[in-house]
């Protein structure tokens, strides 16, 4: 059970809290709802894929960032092959070649699927349901994040 706020009867505390919330709400109103951390997480994932744990991450950061940016703008497979060729690196194992080709083929299909109007409407409906459940029952919120 949630304990009552110990300053609930203190008028100064309530007034201060209300002012804080009114000021804070202005900040949240400036946030654009279309933004998320998904792009940042994707970039970090790609950077991590390009170097194993034995690599000096500080020294390899510029090249990993360059490849990551190219990945977002170009075909991943073609970019990796071109970079490896320009740097005179040995060819990638066939398994890696297959992975990058498969990734490139499915990337556009997945993007088109996620951007379709029907799918966006379903995602919006699911978000609305989830937000409604979060407001009414914390136990449901915890289960939905597993």
N, C-alpha and C positions, 0 to 999 in steps of 0.2 A: 504494500500500500504506500502511496506517495504521501510524504509528510507535508503538512501545510507550511508555507513560507513563513519563517519566523518574524518577518517584518510586514506581514499582511495588514496589520492595523496601524502601521506607522505611515501617516499621510505624506511626510517628506520623502520617505523611501519610495512610495508608490508614485508620487509626482516625478521624482528623479528617474525611475524606471520607465514611466510613460514617455518622458522627454527623450530618453536614450532610444527607445523603440521607434519613436517618430523620426528621429534623426537617422537611425540605422535603416529604416525602410526606404529612405531616399537613395541610399547606396544600392540596395537590392533592386530598386526600380531601374537603375542604370544598367544592370546586368542583362545582356541579351540572352534570351532563353535558348537560342539555337546553339550556343557554344557549350562544349563539354570538354572533358579531359581526354576524350577518346583519341584525338589526333596526337596529343603529346604522348600518350601511352603507346600508340602505334610507332611513333618515331623512336621512342626508347627501345621498343622491342626490336626494330630493325637494326638499330645501332648495336644492340646486344648480340644479334645473330651474326654480325659481321666480325666479331672478335671473341675468341674464347677467353677464359679467365686467366690464362698465362700471358696474355698480351698486355703491354704497358698501355693502359687506357688513356692516360694523359697524352702520350705521344701519338696514339692512333686516332685521337678525337677528330682532328680536321678531316682526315680521309673518310672516316666513318660518317661524319656529318655530310660530306660531299656526296657520298654514295647514297645516303638516306634521302637527300634532297632530289638526287637524280631518280631514285626509286619512285618518289611521288610524282615526278613529271614524265618519266619514261618507263618503258618495259624493264622490269627488274632483271630478267635473264639477259637481255641484250646489253644492259648497262654493266652488269657484273662481268660478262664476257669481254666487253670492250676495255674495261679498266684492267682486268687481268692481262689482256693482250698488251696494252700500252705500258704496263709495269713489268713486262716480261716474266710474269708469274706462271707457274705450271698450270696446265688445264685442270679444271675442276673434275672431281670424280663423277662418274655417270649418275650416281644417286643424286648428287647435288644438281646436276643438269636437269634431271627429271623433275626434281622438286621445284626449281625456279620456273621451268616451262609450265608445270601444272599450276603453279601460283599465278603466273601471268594469264593463263587461260581462264581461270576461275575468277580472278580479281574483277574483271569488267562485268562478268555475269552477276556476281554478287552485288556490285555497286548498282547495276541497273535494277536488280530485284529490290534492293533496299530503297531505292529512290522512286519506285513505282507508287502511284497514288494509293492503290489498294493497300499495299504493305504499310505505307505511312499512316493511313487511317487506322489500321489494326494496332500499330505501335502506339498511336495516340490514345486509342481506347484502352489498351493495356496499362499505359502510364496513368490514365485517369482512374482506373480501377485500383491500381497499386497505391496511388496517393490517397484515395478514399479509405483503403484498408489501413494505411499507415496512421491516418488520423483517428481511427476508431480502436485499433487493437495492435499493440506493439508486438505481440507474439506472432502475428501473421507477418509483420515486417521482417522479423528475424528469419522466419522460414523462407521468405522469398529471396533472401540474399545468399542462400547456401549454394 
